[in-house]
Amino acid sequence: MSTRREALGALLLPMLPGACAPHAIRGAAPRSPAPPPGTSPADVARDETYWAEVARAFTVDRTAINLNNAAVSPSPAVVQEAMARQLALANSFPTADVLWGQAPPLKEVVRRRLAAHWGVDPEEIAITRNGSEGLQICQMGFDLARGDEVLATTQDYPRMLTTFKQRERREGIVLRQITIPVPTEDLAQIVALYEANITPRTRLILVTHVLNLTGQVMPVREIVALGRKRGIPVIVDGAHSFAQFDYKISDLDCDYFATSLHKWLAAPHGTGLLYVRRDKIRSLWPLTAAGPELADDIRKFEEVGTHPEANALGIAEALTFHQAIGGAIKDARLRYLRDTWASRLLATKRVRLYTSLHPGPPRVSTGGVALVDVAGFDPMKLWAHLWDRHRIQLGATVRDEFRGLRVSPNLYTTLEELDRFCTAVERVIRNGTL
C-alpha cells in the first residue's frame, strides 16, 4: 500500500498546486542535524554552531522574536512539506481512496512510532486533533451523578476547567479547586494538598503535568497512586511536558493522558495524542459516538467524521526531527536558554520569577516555560509595549496567585534574540516608564 502511494505521489507531485512550495519542489527542506558525537547534553546545549543548523530547519520570520512557543510552536520546514504533500495528494487523486484507503495504514505507522518512543502499547494511543480534545474525551467520558466531585487546581488549563464547569451547570456535579504555592520545590506538599481535599464524594481528579503559565512540574506519579489507592480515576494533562523534557508516558504509571503535539513536538497544527490504558478503554465513553463494535478499540476516540489526514501523517516527520536531536539534549538546551535570560533579569533586582530554577532532582520545573514579573509595571501593558515597540511576542497573565510575562523560547531561538529581549526589559526598568 505504501509503495503504491509513494509511486503515485512521485508521479503527481510536480503538477499539483499544493506541491508548489519551494522546499517541496526541490525536496530540500533542511532536516535536523545530528548532535556532535561524544558530547554531553550540557555541552551540546552551549554549542551555538549546532543550534544555528537546527534553526535553519525552521521558516520563522526573524523580524519578530517569538517567545510564546508554549501557545503553539511553528513546525520545521520538513514537517510543513510532508503535510503539504499529503494535502496535495488528497486533493488530486480520488479523495475517498486517499482518506479512507491509503491514509489509514500510514496512520498506523505513526501510532506505532509514537507508542514505541513513549513506552506504551500502540493499542493505547489515539491520534486526536489537539490536547483539549483528548482531555475532554476523558473529562466527558466518565458517568458522574449530581453532587459528585471533581478535584483540580486553580492553575489547570482554562479550557479544561471550563469543561468541568459546563458539567456543573448541566449535570450538577461539583468542581473543587485547590490552590498550590508558586513556585513549589517541595513536591510532597502538593501531594498532601490533593490528599487533604479528597472527600467521600470525589469521583475524578485532574492533574496537569506541567502548569502552562509557570512551567511548574507536578508530582503526577504520586497523585495517580493517590487516586488509584482510593479507586478515583486521574486524568493527566501532558500538553506542556510531552516532548519538552525527556520522559516516557509509562514512567507516570497513569491510566489517562492527553497532550497536544503542535506544542513541543512541533507537529502540524491541530494534532494531539490520547493515551488510555488498555483495560480502561471499554469503560470510557468517546466524545463523538462510536459503534459498539469499537467498545474495546482505542480508535473509537478517533471517530470524528471526515477530517484531513495530512495533519496526522505529518507527525511522522516531527517525531523524526525530535529523535534526531534527542530528548535529553532538547531538554538541556531549553534549560540553558531559560537560565540565560532569567539569570540576567534577576540581576536587575527588579523582577520576580514565579518559576523555580532548581536543577533537581526532583524535577520541579521545565526549561521551556517560565513566568517573570517586572516590579512596578502592569504585565499586560508591558506585554503590549514589547510587541508594539520591539516585536517581541510573549504570553502575559494577571491572576490572584501571580502575574507576569510568560517566556517560552524554542530550539530555533538564538542568544542574540534573548539579548534583545533582556535589553528591552532592562531599558524599561532603567527608564521607569514604558
Secondary structure, DSSP 8 states (H G I E B T S, - for coil): -HHHHHHHHHHHGGG-GGG-SHHHHHT---------TT--HHHHHT-HHHHHHHHTTS---TTSEE-BTTT-----HHHHHHHHHHHHHHTTS-HHHIIIIIHHHHHHHHHHHHHHHTTS-GGGEEEESSHHHHHHHHHHSS---TT-EEEEETTS-HHHHHHHHHHHHHH--EEEEE---SS---HHHHHHHHHHT--TTEEEEEEESB-TTT-BB--HHHHHHHHHHTT--EEEE-TTTTTTSS--HHHHT-SEEEEESSSTT---SS-EEEEE-GGGTTTS--SS---GGGTT-GGGGG---S--SHHHHHHHHHHHHHHHH-HHHHHHHHHHHHHHHHHHHHTTT-EEESS-----SS--B-SS-EEEEETTS-HHHHHHHHHHHH-EE-EEEE-SS-EEEEEB--TT--HHHHHHHHHHHHHHHHHT--
